[in-house]
């Protein structure tokens, strides 16, 4: 689900658009396999005397568990996006209730990333964007976190280089 062109400012360009890393879907996929196997075994082992209500009950429990443990995590992953534009960092998440956060690039003082051993194996990490105002913006499980880190640093350095020597902002800061 890409960010709508209507939410971008005049002349604002999307540099990167991404979801959290697909590792968020590993446990839902495992759960789907386990629940499917359990449903098959459960239906096969049901006594004939419990037919058809036993089958309906098993299928009902299966559907409930799949919605809770597979569909909802997938929808949370699908509706959680990070977008980097040439002016700001945009986060959006939520299935029914949407929440979002926009952080202008000019407010970012420091950009850090962190990668555990598992994150390094999977190609993701956590990006922390610090501002002077307070709480840092932490973006967990970003795919290709080092490339995102470099892209944001490039945008920040370009923005700083576009400032005039007298400290006045260039046309990028308008």
PyMOL commands that set and color helices and strands:
alter all, ss='L'
color gray80, all
select helices_A, chain A and resi 5-7+22-45+48-50+53-79+105-107+117-122+145-161+171-173
alter helices_A, ss='H'
color red, helices_A
select strands_A, chain A and resi 14-19+81-85+88-93+99-104+108-114+124-131+137-143
alter strands_A, ss='S'
color yellow, strands_A
deselect
rebuild
show_as cartoon
